């Protein structure tokens, strides 16, 4: 049996292509426009279909949401959509992303239909610390064939934390569009700084949702200490709707994703003060590819992303304002080195190639004779 006889089904809680911002939905948006290996997408109906895949839609209207809230039958609608396309005489790879609640219902469905041996279930996890199943009567990792995590460090945490991990495990780093998020020449950067009224300024930038775990309050406390001694600096805050006035800080609010790159290209130093265990950090690699020196919390998958300090400064105690003050002052005093990075490092092309390799390997496993 050739690999082409195995079909790939993606079960997505979000409509694809997805119109909003999101890490894994953005990746799949790119993927479905490129050399992808997905045959079917099960999801709520998107605003515009992708013509390169076949769909089986789930309901996503007001009555559906009420039904889910009352009866908690959301997964059932996905299984009904799956039932419309799956056949007993074919083999399938079924992909899910971050939806652990779907694993058991899917397993039960495939078992009831006697399709379990015909399917290979891949679960993509975009967190960092393992999802624990101690309160469940089953081990979720025994119900999937493969777990795909974002970093090798996340895999190490799985080995330490999960007593029984019988499935295959792969690592697939996130990727970005490096044709958009890229470093510009010094002359172009000078023009861009003139455009944004940032001439002769060292520009720091923070970009995220304004939630406590994203650490903006830590940066603003550090900023007040730094700005007292150096007014030739500016902090751009993106994604935050605050109206307070802080000397040297510009709150830019939400910036459309298609305009974001120029704000990263005009900046010199990216601040990533996350206070939780980030799975990866897409904005971090976007800023890095735009030429920023990165100062980031040494939590979750971040150290691996920055190659343990080779590609930026890691803050071991990110809750301590003083460590950010020291790191930012070292940057202003030129006490740092910026390593050149390859264009394909964490690129969307690398992600697509990695995804296709993972799918092809799964097809080979699925077609191996069983004893």
N, C-alpha and C positions, 0 to 999 in steps of 0.2 A: 504493500500500500504506500503510495507516494504522499509526501507531506501536504500537497495541495488538497488531498481528500479530507484533511482535518480543518474544520472551520472554527473561527474565533468569534466568541460572543462577549461583548462588554455590557455589563449591567451597571448603569449609572443612575444615581439618585438625582442628578442634575441633567437638564436638557443639554444635548451636545449637537452642534457647537453651543457653548455657553456664552451668553452676552456680557456677563459681568466679570469681575476680577476673582481669581482664585488660582492656587498653585497647580493642582493636578488637572483642573478643567482647562487651564491655559495650555498645559502640556498636550492634552488630548486634542485640543483645538488645532494645534500645530500638526500633531501626528496625523490627524484625519485629512489634512491638506497635503501630506507628503506621501512617501512610499510606505504606507502602513499595511498591516496584515489583519485588520479587523474586518469581519464579514457582516456582523450584525451588531446593532446598538439597541439595547432595551433601555428606554429612558422616557421622561415626560417629553411631550412634543416641543421641539425648539422653534424659535421664530423663523428659522430658515434651515431646511434639511441639507445635509451633506450628501451629494449625489454619488459618492464613492462607497457608501455603505447602505445596507438595508436596515430598516427600522421596524421595531415592534413597540408601539407606544403604550405607556401607562397613563391613566387619567391624572390630571394635575389641576382640576378646577376647584371651585369653592366647596362643592358637595363632597369631593374626594377628601379634602382637608378635614372637613367635619367628620366624615366617616373614620378617618384615621385617628382623629383626636378621641372619638368615642369608643371605637371598636379595636383600635390598634391593629388593623389588618393591612397596613401599608405593604408589607412584604408579599402578601397574597396577590396583589395586583401585578407585581413584577413577575411572579411565577406564572400567572395567567398569560402575561405577554411572552414569557419564555416558552410556554406550552404551544404557542401558535407557530413557532419556528423550529423547534427541536424535533428530530426524527430518530427512531430506534436503529436505523441502518447506517447512521453516520457517527463520526466521532467529533468531539468539540473540546476546545479550550474555553473556559468561562472565566472572565476577569471581573473582579470587584475591587473597589477602592475605598478603604476606610469604613466600610459598612459591615462591622462584625455581627450586627443583628441579623444580617441576611444569610450568614453561613449555615446555621442549623436548619432554617426552613428550606434552603436550597438543597442541602444534603438529604433531608427527609423527602423532598420532592423527587430527586433523582433516584433515591432508593425505591420509593413507591412505584416509579415508572420503570424500574429495572434498567436504568440508564447510567448508574454510577460508574460502571467499568468503561463506559463510552466517553466519559468526561474527565477532564483534568482541570481542577479549580485553582486559579492563581489569585492570591490576595495581596494587593498592594497597600502597604501601611506607610502613611506619611507622618507618623509621630516619631518619637525617639524611644522613650521607655516602653517596654513590652506591655501589650494589653493583657491583663491578667484575667484568668477565668476561674479563680478559686471559688467564687460564689455560684458557679454554674454546676449542673450535674453532668457536664460533659467537657471534654477538652477541645476547644475550638480548633486547635492546631492539628488535631487528629482527623478533622473533617475537611481539611484542604490538602491539596497536593504540593503547593508551593507558596512560600511567603517571600515577598519582595520588599526589602527595606531600603531606606535612603542612604545609609552609611554603614561602613564596617563596624564602627563603634556601637551603633544600634544593635547590630547582630551580636556583638560581644555581650551587651546587656541582656539580650534574649538568652544566650547560653548560661548566664549567671542566674537568671530569674525564673525561667520556665523549666520546670523539672522534666517534662516530657515534650520534646519538640521533634516529632517524627517526620515532618514534612521537609521537602527540599527548601533551601533558602538561597536567594540571590540578592545582590546589591545593585541598585540602579540610582545613581546620583541624579538630582534634578538638572534641568537644562534651561537655558535662556536663548533668545534670538540675538546672537552676537553681531548680526548685521545692523541691528538697531542700537543695542547697548554695547558701544565700542568707544575706545579712546579717540579723541580728536587731536589735531596738531596744536602746537602751542599758539600759533597765529590765530587759528579758528577759536581756540579757547579765549584768547584775548578779546576777540570780537564779541563772543558770547557774554563775557563778563561786562563789556560795555553795554550790551543790550539790556542786561539785567541790573545795571547800575551797581556793579560789583568790582569796578576797576581797583587794582592795587589792594585787594582784600584777600585774605586767606578765608576760604569758604568751607565751613563744616555743614554737613547735612544729616538730618534724621528723617526717616520715612517709614511710617507704619500706621496702624490704627491706634487711636489714643486710648489704650487700655493700660492699667497699672503694670501688667506683666511685660509690657513692651519697654518700660524703663525710661520714658521721657522725663519724668520727675527727677530722676537721678542726674540726667544730662543737664537739665535746667539749673539744678543746684550747683553742679560743677561749673556751668557756664558763668554764673554770677561771680564766682571766685576768679575765673580766668579773665573775664572782661574788665575787672577792676584795674588790671595791670596792662591790658593790651586791647585797645579799641579798634585796631586795624583788622578786625575779624568779624565775620558774620555767620550766624547759624540759621540755615534754612530748615524749617519744620514743615514737612509734607504729610498730609493725611489727617491733620489736626485742625479743628474748627475753633480753636481758642481765640478770644478777643483781648486777652490781657496784653499789656505792653511791657516788654522786657528789653532792656537796652541790648542792641546788637542782634536781636532775634526777629526773624520774619516768619510769621505764621501764614503759610500759603494755602492752607486748606487742602481739599482733595484735588489732585492733578490727574486728568485723564491719562490712562496708561500710554497712549500714543504720543503724549507730550512729555512723559516722565524722563526720558533719556537725556534731554537737553539740560535738565536741572541737575542730573548726576554728572553730566559732562562739564558743567560750569563749576562744579564743586571740587575740592581738593582732598577732603577727609570725610569718610563716611563713618557714622557712629551707630553701633548696633548693640544697645545696652539691654538686650533681652534678659528677663528675670525668670524665664521658664525654660524647660528643656526643649528647645527648638529641634524640629526634625531635620531641617536643612538651612533654610534662609535664602529664598530666591532674591530678595532685594539686596542682600549682601553681595552675591555674585554679579548682579546687575551693576552695582556701584563699582565693584572691583574691575570689571571689564571696561567701565567708563573712565578708568584711570585714577580712581580714588585710592588713597591709603586707607585701610580699614582698621578701625579699633572696635573690638567686639568682645562680648562676654564669652568666657570659656565654659559654655554650658551646652548640653545636648550634642547635636551633630556639628556645631560651629567649629570646634577645634580641628576636626577632620577636614571641613570645607576650606579652612585657612591653612591647611597642611601644618598644623600644630605650631603656628607662628611664622612660618616661612613667608606667607602671603599677607601678613598683617599682625597687629598687636592684639594679644589675647589678655583680657582682664580676668585674673583668677578669682577675684572677690568683687563681682559686679555690683553688689549692694553698697560698697564703700565708695562714697563720692570722691574721696581723696585719690583713689586709684585712677579714676577718670581724669581728674585734674592733672595728675602727674603725666598720664599718657598723652593728653591733649597738649600740655606744655612741651613735652618732648617732641611732638610733631611740629609745633611752632618753632622750636629751637633746632629743627632739622636733625634730630637724634633718631633717625629711622632710615631704613632702606626699603625701597620699593622694588620688588622682584618682578621681572617681566613674566607675563603669563601667555601661554599659547592660546590662539584664537579658539581652538576646539575644546579647551578646558571648560567643562560644565556647559557646553553648547547644546542647543536643541538638536543639532545633528548627531552629537554623541549620544544623547538620550534616545533618539529614534533608532540609531544603530544598536544600542543596548537593548531596547525593547524588542526589536526584531530578532536579536540573538536569543533572548529569553523565550520568545514564542517558538522559534525553530527548535530549541532544545526541548521544550515541552512537547512539541509534536513528535519528536523522536522517542521520548519516554512513553507517550501515550500509545505509540505503535509497537512498542516492545511486546513480545509474546508473554502472556501471564502464565504462571505455573498452575 
